[in-house]
Amino acid sequence: MDKKASLEELKRRREIALEMGGPEKIARHRQRGHITARERIEKLVDPGTFTETGMLNLFQLPGSDRLYPASKLHGYGKIDGRVVSIQSDDSTVLAGTGGGGRPRMRSGVFTAPPRGCPSIRFGESGGVHLQSVQGSIGVLAVTMPIRGLMAPRRVPRVIGIMGNCFGDPTWQASQCEFVVQVKGTCMAVSGPRVLGVALEERTTPEELGGWKVHAEVTGQVDAFAEDDEHCARLIREFISYMPSNCEEEPPLVSTKDPPDRSVDSLKSLIPDDTSQPYDMEEVIKAIVDDGKYFILKPYFARPLIVCLARMNGQSVGIIANQPLHNDGALGPDECDKAVDLVVMCDSFNIPLLFLVDTPGYLGGKAAEEKKFPTKSMHLLQALSLTSVPKISVIIRRAYGLAATNMCGTNASADFSVALTTADIRPVSPEMALNTLYRDRIESAKNPENERAKVIKELQSQGGPFQAAMAGQIDDIIEPQDARKYVINCLDILRGQRGDFISQKLLQTWPTGF
């Protein structure tokens, strides 16, 4: 082929790639409220920074001589000036399925070099293109790289569920640090048509793996987007809290919020009556930089809040009880939710801050059926292996082993402190009153007077001062000093350690427990 013909062929092949699935399929895609695979990348990265790789990775279907563009776009761009690796499924080409043209993933979701950059995928695929992989050898196209599954968490892995996803993108989502699902989409192992044939099970995509299923039941998705552009914004925000790889710390972000700012609102925000609920998100908003935090799994296990925020420009992971839901009690789902954040933060060098206000465990038949004792121990095991800084602030109640699950007393926090509003005890006063002191009250000459006497005794026992005298906590502070205290602790720990790079003992912790 001469030079002119070669240039013409290059132009023709680039046009095939850029046409994607063609005008008609793109039009139908837009009618469903979506933007194209390339437009999603443009919304994600800094303008003009995307470099595509594999554009000429065209392919032919069996028995056809027509060239098709790859159904998986790949390349590199920048988010806030930092390089990221991106794959974007093109559902206008073979419904985004693989098995035909597939770009060479140099920094993929499953594996990455020791150093590297965040790996992001926009998923919209039915898995493998079965017509392309029929026959015994085709099983290689639908099996998963087991060695890759054993690889430690080296770069932050992110996936956006942009359309109905079955098979491959679902498997990848289960291994990612951050999963965003666009409302109106489905993420599941198999689609309704397959289940209808195999199990005679009649269901809809929404019932099978719609956003509410993952928001409220499975907890497999971390955030939910209204549309494609919103999804890109959420991914950009998440990446801003993360390092580029496990060998680095997250970037410091400048703030005008003074590190010694007094949090006067906490004095009135936290009720004296331990039976009165309040919104722990307001506490978080009051103490973090500029009142900004990035909440994860907001509708799953709601008695526990997990989020990312910054303290004096430093990324921190926050685990906090939420008294507005089940009084902030811990159950099996709450333990799983906490473990997810602990593993991610320890793998990527992000200090952990615990805000404790729990009345104990929320047991019962449903909790036992979910292996609650095992879930509780998993959380304690994960905490015992963490090597990033851990700071625990007892806001109000710290009752029993649930307080230990929150890295409270006896959980090896680097700093453990209680506010003057704290109430620390083995069981709640109500439980002690109705179990430990029941016989004493009932056998008294005047049960009502005896009951009042017991309540007074219990109230005097739970304050933070006995815990401080016994060395179970490092200090007692006034509520308005919470922000200053946490930032000072981080400064002390940095002075001792030099950096917050973890020992990475949780890098190969399984994605499900």
Buried (B, 14 or more C-beta within 10 A) or exposed (E): EEEEEEEEEEEEBEEBBEBBBEEEBBEEBEEEEBBBBBBBBBBBBBEEBBEBBBBBBBBEBEEEEEBBBBBBBBBBBBBEEBBBBBBBBBBBBBBBBBBBBBBEBBBBBBBBEEEBBBBBBBBBBBBBBEBBBEEEEBEEBBEEEEEEBEBEBBBBBBBBBBBBBBBBBBBBBBBBBBBBBBBBBBBBBBBBEBBEEEEEEEBEBBEBBBBEBBBEEEBBBBBBBEBBBBBBEBBBBBBBBBBBBBBBBBBEBEBEBEBEBBBEBBBEBBEEEBEEBBEBBEBBBBBBBEEBBBBBBBBBBBBBBBBBBBBBBBBBBBBBBBBBBBBBBBBBBBBBBBBBBBBBBBBBBBBBBBBBBBBBBBBEEEBEEBBBEEBBBBBBBBBEBBBBBBBBBBBBBBBBBBBBBBBBBEBEBBBBBBBBBBBBBBBBBEBBBEEEBEEBBEEBEEEEEBBEBBBEEBEEBBBBBBBBEEEBBBEBBBBBBBBBBBBBBBEEBBEEEEEBBBEBBBBEBEBEB
